[in-house]
């Protein structure tokens, strides 16, 4: 459907009045925001938008809250107002009040959102929401929705790698997303010429197929309006993404912590003021004869009164409750019904290898929930299903719409999962975050976003994503193929982390993860994929709850707390000590690192009074340090010996098998440490 061209002549007075009212309201708040900081009332971060008025008004007017998804960046105050946020909502955000609809004061001021209208709460990491917009656009296309995703950002953020990943992926998949570049020529103090060889950031993407690039004067209301609506029409007609590059000016400093007079001379600052879009629009309206100066003064005064009333309400609004800081850290986990403690008697089910248990569980959950998807590198190519064939046969059964390959771009895999899950809470996504866990580091920006999305949005959104990673060594893989990463990732609140050691637990934890809300990091010890030691009877529809350890062997003389590959070594050591010394060693397989079953650990310590913590990761900085600390803090009076740890050396894992053996823990090292604790 073709939209009529906007111009001063053919736009009716009521529409022009609405636009001017939005612009003067926004500008007055924009000008007033720094005063709140001066009065120590809040708004400690404010990025003024003055000079971006035309394009921001147009973004908000083009946005359809019933179908579209909007991802504004921190300078998008007028975008938010034009999209429908009122003055009180803007000021509540600026003052970080508890009733702020964007985050309840949890996120920085000037990060505007309204979840009920699909105006998304985005990060301070500039430009990374392009991946989220691309992901939700994928869902819009998959589900045949009318809407588009709109991602807005400054031109300098387009230098970020994940922005390229988003636009490359959107063009490859032909997704309905508009990437708006608001180009004011500066990234804080860095001029555009230091960002790229091309004068206009959009030109850096000119070589991509299935991508339309449109340019407009972001200072001009009509040019911006026509371009934004043309972008939506292009997507409707051709089904491909659009970049809208809007030329703007930044009239003020980057933010209230910046002083632009340190890098912009008097003449440049004077010229930017002469380009003020609001003043130009006001002059156009008066010169056209459609409005008198008095009429516009009246609209200015009405805006002033609206802001005054909103200010009074916002000032009186409650601050965030400090007792609420633990709310919305983790989204609601699925609560197993058939197997509430995550154990079974071993009489019902099928004996499976670890890898078979994963494959069968994935297929079973895909059959049960048609809104389940999986993608990653190399997961769906003919008869191959990932580097280890965990997803073998899935694309053949469930089709390319649900099981597909992603570019070799870990940030893209992770970020678009976050984005696609924003479309509907019924969607469940599984990703192979990287072919090996060691390769996951490029995705850390998006992983971090995923960890705090639920908390940052004050419970409004949690990515329903299970992140599968083949982890660990004992395969002679060396760097990037044999490292473990859970010790580093466990320091980030908001994601559940599980690490099974047997096929049944692999099936049960994966099923629970896929049925839960919020993100789960699912680490798979790849050395156990086909190892007979990890085989187990797997009951149909087996479930394992998060935060529930499993006692693999009862004992009373020593507790070994472990998980993953080292669980099997610990069991071998326990059997050896029984045979040689007639002592009973208890082996606790924690299975779930976050949440952690502290009760099971402490009960075992109270029973044996001696503890050895064992894992494959490095001892220094490894997760075992957290377990040892909990034991020392909460069960010190029951200890008859110091808590000892066994793990890898504080080195990378080498490629040569001789080096690998020297670095990784093994049964001999665990045995020697166990005797040290027993004989203390």
N, C-alpha and C positions, 0 to 999 in steps of 0.2 A: 504494500500500500504506500503510494508516494505521498509524502508530506509536502504541504505548500511551502514555498520559500518565504522565510521571514524577512521583512524589511520594515523600515520606519513607516512607509506609506501603507502597506497592506496589513499591518498588525493593529488589531483593535485597541481602543484606549484602555479597556479593562485589563487586557493582558499586559500592556505596557505599564499600567499602574501597579499590577502585581509584581512585575519584574523589578521595578524601581523600589517598591516597598521592601522586597527581599534584599536588594542590594544596599539600601541605606540602613536597614536593620543590621545586616551583617557587618557593614563597615563601622557602624557605631560601636558594636560589641568588640570588633577587632581593635578599634582605637582605645576602647575602655579597658581591655584585658590587662595591659601592663600596670594600670593603677591598682588592681587587686594585689599584685605582688608588692608594689610600693607600700601598700597599707598592711602588708603581712597577712592578707586574707586568703591567699592562694594564687593559682594560675602561675606557678613557678616555672612552667614551660609554656611559652606561647610563640608560635611561628606565624607572624602576620601574613595574611593573604593579599593585602592591598596590591593591586597590579595584576592579579589573576582573576579579576571579577567576571569578565566575560565568559571565559571557559567554565568557571565554577558554577555560575548561574546556569549555564547550558547543560552541564552534567546533571545537575539536580532536576532540571525540567525534563530532560530526556529519560530519567530514571522512572521506571514503573514499579512501585513498591509491591504490586501483586504478582509480578512475574520475574523481575530483574533481581540481580544481586549486585550490590555496590560495595566496593572496597576503597574507601577514601584514605588519603594519607594525612599526615599531621598538619598540613597547611590548608586542608580542605574545609575550613569553617563555613564558607559560603555555599560550598557544595552540599554540606549537611543541612544548612538552613533551606536552601532551594529544594532539597529532597523532602523537606517536611519537618525537620526538627525545629522546635520553638525556642524562644529566647531563654526560657527557664531551663530547658534541657541543656542548652549550650553552656550556660553559666554554672549549672550544677556540675558539669564535666570540668569546667575550668577551675572550680573550687574543690574538686575531688571529694564531693559529698557522698555520703552513704547511699543516697537515692539517685545518684548518677546512673542513667540507664545504660551507659556504655560499659562501666566496670565497677560501679559502686566505690570509686576512689582507689581501686587497685592498680589501675594503669595510669600512665602519665596524662596530665591535662593536655588538651588539644588533640586527643585521639577520640574522635567522635564516632558513635555507633548507635544503632537502634535495632537490636536483634529481631524484634517482631516484624520489622519491615525489610529484613534481609540487608540492612546496612551493617556491615560486619566490623567487628572490633579487630583492628590490625595492629601489627607489631611496630615497635620503634625502629626495627632493623629495616631501613628504607628499601622499598621495592620488593621485599620478599613475599608480599601478598599477591604479586603477579602469578605465582604458582597456585595460590589458593583460588584465584579467579579462574585460572585455566582448569583447575580440577572441578570446580562447580559448573563450569561451562561444559565439561565432559558429561556431567550428570544431566544438565539441561538438554543436551543432544540425545543422550541415551533414552531419556524418558519423554522425549517429544514435547518438551515445554515450550511456551511461546517466548520466554525471556532471553535476556543476554546477561553476561557478567560484565561489569564495568570496573576496571582497575585504574586507579589514578595515582600519579607519582610525579616527582620532579625529574628533569632531564638527566641530572647527574647520577641518579640511582640506576639508570639504564646501563651503566658501566658494570653493574654487578653481574656475576656469572649466572645467578639463578634467574635473572630477568631474561637473559638470552635463552636459557633452558625453557622458560615458560612460553616465550613467543615462538621458539622453534617447535616446541611440542604442540602448541595451539594451531600453528600453520600445518603441521604434519597431519593432525587429526581433523583439521577444518572445524574448529570449535567456535561457538558464538560468543566471542569475548572482544571487548573494546579496551585497548590499552591507551590511556590518555597520558601523554607526556606534557606536563606544564613546564615549559622551558623559559626560565627567567634569567638564564645565562650564568648562574652561579650555583655551586654546591658549597654552601656556607661561604667561604672566602675563595674557593677554587674556581677560576673562570672556566667557561666551557672549553676553551682551546686546550686546556690541560687534561680534558676528559677524553677527547677523541679527535681524529684528523678531520672527520666530517663536521661541518658547522652545525648541522641539525642532527640531533641524536637519532631521529627516526631513520635517517639515511643509512645508519649502520646496519639496518635490517632490510635494506632494499633488495637483497639477493634472495630472500626467502620466498618460496612458491606459496600460493594460496594465502597471500597476505596483502591486504589493501592498506596503503598509507595515504592519509589525508592530512593536509596542512591547513591551519587557520590562524587568524589573528585572535589570540586569546584575550586581547584587550577589548575586542569589538563584540558586543552582545549578539548582533545579528549574524555575523560570520561564524561565531562559535556555535550559536544555536543551529544554524543551517548545517554545519559540519557534523555536530553530534547526531542530529536526526538522520542525516544522510548515512552516517556510519551504521545506525540501526537498520536502516532500509537496505544497505548493502548486505548486511548479515542475513536479513530476511530473504533477500533475493538470491545470494550466492552461497550462503552458508559457510563463510570463511571469516577469520578474525580481521580486525581493523586496528591500525595504529592511528590515533588522532594526535598530531603534533601541534600544540598550541603555543604560539609565540607570546610571551608575557613579559612583564617587568616586575622586579621586586623593589617596591618603593622604600621599604624599611630594611632594617637589619634582618639577617636570617632568623634570629630568635632573640628573646630578651637576654640571652647570655652572650650575644654577639655585638660587636661595634663595627658597622660597615664603613665608618669614616676612616678606619685603619687601612682599608684596601680599595676604597672607591673615592675618587676626588670630588670636589665640590660640583664641578660641571656635570659629572655623571649623575650624581644624586639629584641635582636640579632637573636634569632632563627626564629622569624617571617620574618625578612629580608632575611634569608637564604631560606625561603619557597616562595619567590617572584615568582608568576606564570609567569610574563612577562619574567623575567630573565631565568627561566627554559625553557619556550617555545623558547626563542631566542637560547639557548644552543642546544636544540633539533634540531632546523632547521639547525644550522651550522654543528653539528656533523653528521647529516644525509647526508650531502653533497648536499642537495637541494639548500642551500643558502650559499653564502660566507658572511663573516663578513662585507665586504664592501657593499654588496647588502643590508644588513639590516641597515647599517649606512646610506645608501642612503634613505631608507624608513623613517628612523628617521628624516633625514634632510628635506624630503618632508613634513612630518607631522609638523615639526617646521615652515616651510614656510607657510603652510596652516593655522596654528594657528596665525602666525604673521599677515597675511592678514585679518583673521577673527577678530582679536583683533582691528585692525585699523578701520574696519567697525563698530564694536560693540561700540567702544569708541565714535564714531561720531553719533551713533543712538540717536534718541530723548528720553528724559526721559518721564515718565508718566505725563500727563497734570493734575494738581490739580483740574481743573474744571471738570474732568471726574469722580470724586468720586461717583457721584449720578447715573452714568450710570450702567445699568445692576443690580440694586438692586432687582427689580421685573421683572419677565418675562411678556410677553404680555398677558393681560387678554382678554377673549372673550368679545366682545362688543354686548350686546343684541340688537336685531333689532325689534322684535315684541313688546317688553315691555321695551323701553329704560330707563324709570324712575323706573321700578320695581313695578308698581302699576297696578291695573285693577279695573273695575267698579263692579265686583262681580256678573255680570249677566250671564257670560259664564263659564262653567266648572262644576266640580263635588265637592261636599262638602266632605272633607276628614279629617281624624284625622292626626295628625302630623306624626305618624309612617307610615301610609298608603301613605302619600305624599312622604316620603323618599323611600319607597319600590317601588312605581310606577315609580318614577323618575329614580331610578337606572335601573330598567328593561327597561324603554323607551330609555335611553341613551345606554344601552348595545345592544339594537336592532338596534340603529342607527349606532353605531361604533363597528365593529367586533374586533377592536384592543383595547378593553376595558377589564380590568381584576379587580378582587377583591379577596383579601385574608385577613386572620386574624385569631384570635383564635375563634373556635367554630362557624364559619360563614356558614358552609356547611356540616352539618351532617344529612342526611335523610331529615326529614321534619322541622328540626330546622334551624334557620337562625340567629345565634348570640344569645347572652344571652337575648336580647329583641326582637328577631325575625324580625329585620329590613331587613335582607337579605333572608327572607323566600321565598322559591320557585325559587330562582335564579339558584342554581346548576342544578335543574331539567330542567330548560329551556335552560341554556347556557352551561352546561356541566362542567366536572371537570377540563378541561384545562383552563377555564376562571374564575371559582368560586371554591375556594378550601381552606382548612384549612392550617394554618401554625403552626409550633411548638409554644409552650408557651414560646416565646422569643421575646419580643417587639423590641429589637435591630434588630433581624433578619427580622421581618415584615417590619420595616422601611427601613433598609439598602438595602434589596433586591428589594424593590420598587424603590429606587434611582437607583440601578444597572440595573434593567430590562428596565427602561425608557431610558437608554443610548443606547439601541439597535436601536431605531427608534423614531423619533419625532412624528410619528403618534400614538404611544402607549399612552393610558391614563390608569392610575392605581388608584383605590380606595382601601384604606386599612382601616380596623378597627384596629387602632394603639394599642388598648388595649380594654379589655372588659368594663372597666370603665376608665375615663380620669385619675383618680388617679393612675392607674397602668402604666401610660405611661412613668414614669420617667426612667426606664431602657433603653428606646429608645432615651434618650436625646442626647447621643453622635451622633447618626445618624440623629436625628432631626436637630441638630446644623449644621452638614455637609450639609444637604439639604437646610438650610436657606442661606448659602453663596456660594453654588456651582456656581450659575449663575454669581455672582459678582466676585468670585475668579477665574473663568475661563475666565473672561473678555467677557462674553456674549456667550461663545462657547457652554455651556450646562446648561440646567435648568431641574430639575426633574419634569415631568408632573404627579404629585401625589396629590390626595385629601386624607387627613388624617381625617377620621371620628372618633370622640370620644364622648361617652355618658357622659355628664358632669352634675355636680351640685347635689344638695341635695333635701330635701323635700320628701325623700322616706324612711327615717329611716335607712340609710345605714351605717353611721358612717365612720370611717377611711377607706381609699381606696375605698369607694363606694359613697361618698357624697361631695367630695371636688371639688373646681373649680380651674383651672390652667391658665386661660388666662392672668391674671395679670403678672405672671412670664414669660410666653412665648412671650408676646407682646414686650418685651425688645429686642428681636432678630430680626433684619431687614432681609427681604428676603422672608417671608411667609405671605400670606394674611390670616387674621383671621376673620371668620364670626360666628355669634351666633344668629340664628333666633328664634323668639318666636311664630310664627304662621305657620300653615301647608303650606300656599301658599309661604311664604318666604323660608321655608325649601326646598320646591321643586325648587323654582327659583334660589336660591343661590347654591344648589347642582348641578343643571344643568349647571350653569355658571362656577362653579369650575371644573366640569368634561370636559368642552369644552376649558378651558383656558390652556395656557402654564405655567409651573412653579407650585410650591406647594401652596396648600391652606389647612389651618387647619379649619376643619368644626366641630364646637362644637354644640352638640345637647342636650338641656335641657331634660334629660330623664324623669323628672317628668311630662313633657307635652306630652309624646309619645301618651298617650290615654286620655288625659284630654280634656273634651269638650270645655274648654276655648280656647284651641289652634286650634280648628277646623276652617277650612276656605274653601271657594270656591277656587278650584285650576284650573285655565284654562289650557287647553292642551298646552304643550310646553311653560309653563310660565317661564320667565327669570327675574332674578334680578341682576342688575349690582353691582359690588363691589363699596364700598365707596358712597353709596346712601342711606341716612336715610329715614325713613318713618314716617310721622306725623300720629300718631294713633288717636289723638284727638286735635282739634284746641282749643286755649285758649289765654288769654291776661293778666292774673294776675300772673301766675307762670309757669315756664317751668320745667318739669321733664324729664331729659335725662336718658335713660335706655336701657336695652336689656335683652334677655333671660327670665328666670322665672319671674323676677321682673316687666316686662312690664305689665303683667296682674294685678299685685298688684297696680301698678301705675294707671292703668285705673280705678280700683275700688276706689282708693283714690280720683281721679279726680271727679268721679261721686258723691262720698260722700260730697266733698267740694262744689260741685255745689248745691247739695240738702240742705246742712246745711247753707251755706254762700252766695249762689248765685254768686260764683266766678268761672271763667273759667280757668281751668288748662290745659296747653298744654302738651301732652305726645309725646316725640320724641323717637322712637325706632330706634337706630342707625344701627342695623342689622349687620353692618360691622365695626369691630374695626380697622382693617388695610386692606385697606386704610379707613380712617375716613372721614365722611362728615362734615368737619368743617363749611362749609357754612350754612348747615341746622341748626347746633347747634347755631352758632352766630346769624343767622337771628331770631331764636326763642328768644334768650336772648335779642336782641334789641327790640323785640316786648313786652316782659313781664317784663324785668328788674329784675327778680328774678329767681334763679335757684336752683334746687335740683337734684343732680346726684345720681342715685340709681343703684346698681348692687348687685348680690348675693355674689360675691367675697369679701374678706376682705377689709375693708376701708383702712387700713394701707397697702401700697404697691399695692393696687388694681388699675385697669385701670381707675377708676373714678378720681384718682388723676391727671392723664394726661389730662382728659377732663376739670377738674376744673382749671388746670394751663393754658390751652389754653384760656378758658373764661376770666380768670383774666388778662392774657397778652394782649388779642386782643379785649375784650369787656368791659373792666373795667369801661369806662365812661358811659356805659348804665346801670350799676348795681345800684340797690337801696338797696341791702342787700348782705351780704357775701354769697359766694357760699357754700352750705352745701352738705355733702355726707351721704348716708346711705348704709350700706353693712353689712357684717358679722363682728363679733368680731375678734380680733387678736388671735385666737385660732384655733385648728383643729375643725372639725365638729364632735360632739359626736354622739354616737349610740342611746342612750336613747332619746325618742321623747321629753322629758322635756328639756334635754340638747340641742337638735337640735333647738328647738323653741327659746331658750335663745340666741343661736349663730347666726342663720340665720335671715336675714331681713324678715319682713312680713308687711301686710297692716297697722297694728296698728303703727309700728315703722315709716313707711313712712308717715302716716297721721300726726303723732306728729311732725315730722321734717318739713313737708310741712307747717304746721301752724306756726312753728317757723320762717320760711323764710317769709311767708306772713305777719306776725305780727311784723317783725323787725322794 
